[in-house]
C-alpha cells in the first residue's frame, strides 16, 4: 500500500463568513498543493473540507499520515467521538451533530484508506502547516474580493 503524507488547514474570515482550505499531499518525493473555499462557511467546516478533499484526491487505497492543527478534526476521530455520533444517528443531546454531512464523508474515507490523524501546533514552526494556512487564507481572500 502506498504511503502518503498530508498536511491540511482551514481558515475563515468571520465565523461564518468566506472560508478557505489548503492541503499538501506528499508521496514518494512528489508534492501536490490543493485549495478551495466557500462563500458562507465556518472554520470547522473548512478544516474538515481540507481533509476530505485531500483524501478524495487519492486514486487508490493508501496508508495516510494526515497532519492538522484542528483539535476538532483530530480529537473527533482519535478519541472516537465521530463513531459515537454515528452510532447515535449523529444526534447528541437531542440535536443533530454540527457538520454531520462532512463527518459522514470522513467516515467513508477513513474506511477506504488507513488514516492516522496527527495534531500539529498551528501558526508555529511547521513549514507545511504554515503553507496550508497561506493557501486557505488566500482562498477566503479571493472569495471575499469577489463578493
C-alpha positions in Angstrom: 0.0 0.0 0.0 1.3 3.5 -0.9 2.3 5.7 2.0 1.1 9.3 1.6 1.7 12.3 4.0 -1.0 15.0 4.0 -1.0 18.4 5.7 -4.2 20.3 5.9 -5.6 23.6 7.2 -8.8 25.6 7.1 -9.4 29.3 7.6 -12.4 31.7 7.7 -12.9 35.4 7.7 -15.8 35.7 10.2 -17.4 32.6 11.5 -19.5 32.1 9.5 -18.1 34.0 6.5 -15.9 33.4 3.5 -13.7 30.4 4.1 -10.8 28.5 2.5 -8.9 25.3 3.0 -5.4 24.2 1.9 -3.7 20.9 1.7 -0.3 19.5 0.7 0.0 15.8 -0.4 3.4 14.2 -0.4 4.1 10.8 -2.0 7.5 9.4 -2.9 9.2 12.7 -3.1 6.4 14.4 -5.1 4.3 17.3 -3.6 0.9 18.5 -4.6 -0.9 21.6 -3.3 -4.6 21.9 -3.3 -7.0 24.5 -2.1 -10.6 25.6 -2.3 -13.2 27.6 -0.4 -16.8 28.6 0.1 -18.7 31.9 0.4 -20.5 31.3 3.6 -19.0 28.7 5.9 -17.2 28.1 9.2 -13.6 27.5 10.2 -14.5 23.9 11.3 -16.2 23.1 8.0 -13.0 24.3 6.2 -10.8 22.2 8.4 -13.0 19.1 7.6 -13.1 20.0 3.9 -9.3 20.2 3.7 -9.1 16.6 5.0 -12.0 15.4 2.8 -10.7 17.0 -0.4 -7.2 15.7 0.1 -8.3 12.1 0.9 -10.8 12.2 -2.0 -7.9 13.1 -4.4 -6.2 9.8 -3.7 -6.6 7.5 -6.7 -6.2 4.2 -4.8 -6.3 2.9 -1.2 -3.4 4.4 0.7 -1.8 4.5 4.1 -2.0 8.1 5.2 -0.5 10.3 7.9 -2.8 13.3 8.0 -1.4 16.3 9.9 -3.8 19.0 11.0 -3.8 21.8 13.6 -7.6 21.3 14.2 -8.2 19.6 17.5 -11.9 19.4 16.3 -10.9 17.1 13.5 -8.1 15.1 15.1 -9.8 14.6 18.5 -13.1 13.7 17.0 -11.5 10.8 15.2 -8.8 9.8 17.6 -11.0 10.0 20.7 -13.8 8.1 18.9 -16.4 10.8 19.1 -17.4 10.6 15.5 -18.0 6.8 15.9 -20.2 7.5 18.9 -22.1 10.1 16.9 -22.6 7.7 14.0 -24.0 5.0 16.3 -26.4 7.6 17.8 -27.6 8.7 14.3 -25.5 11.8 14.6 -27.7 13.0 17.4 -26.2 14.5 20.6 -28.4 15.7 23.4 -31.4 15.7 21.1 -29.7 17.8 18.4 -28.0 17.0 15.1 -24.3 17.0 15.4 -22.8 20.0 13.6 -21.3 19.2 10.2 -22.9 15.8 10.0 -22.7 15.8 6.2 -18.9 16.2 6.3 -18.4 13.7 9.2 -20.2 11.1 7.1 -17.8 11.7 4.2 -14.8 11.5 6.5 -16.1 8.1 7.9 -16.3 6.8 4.4 -12.8 7.9 3.6 -11.2 6.6 6.7 -12.8 3.2 6.0 -11.3 3.3 2.5 -7.8 4.4 3.5 -5.7 3.6 6.5 -5.5 7.1 8.0 -3.6 8.2 11.1 -4.6 11.7 12.3 -1.8 13.7 13.9 -2.2 17.1 15.6 0.4 19.8 14.9 0.5 23.2 16.5 -0.8 25.8 14.2 1.0 29.0 13.3 4.2 27.6 14.6 7.4 26.3 13.1 5.9 23.6 10.8 6.5 24.8 7.2 3.9 22.6 5.7 1.2 23.6 8.1 2.1 27.3 7.5 1.9 26.8 3.8 -1.5 25.2 4.1 -2.6 28.2 6.2 -1.4 30.5 3.4 -3.4 28.5 0.8 -6.5 28.6 3.0 -6.2 32.4 3.7 -5.6 33.2 0.0 -8.8 31.3 -0.8 -11.0 33.2 1.6 -9.5 36.5 0.5 -10.2 35.6 -3.2 -13.8 34.7 -2.4 -14.3 37.8 -0.2 -12.9 40.1 -3.0 -15.4 38.6 -5.5 -18.5 39.2 -3.2 
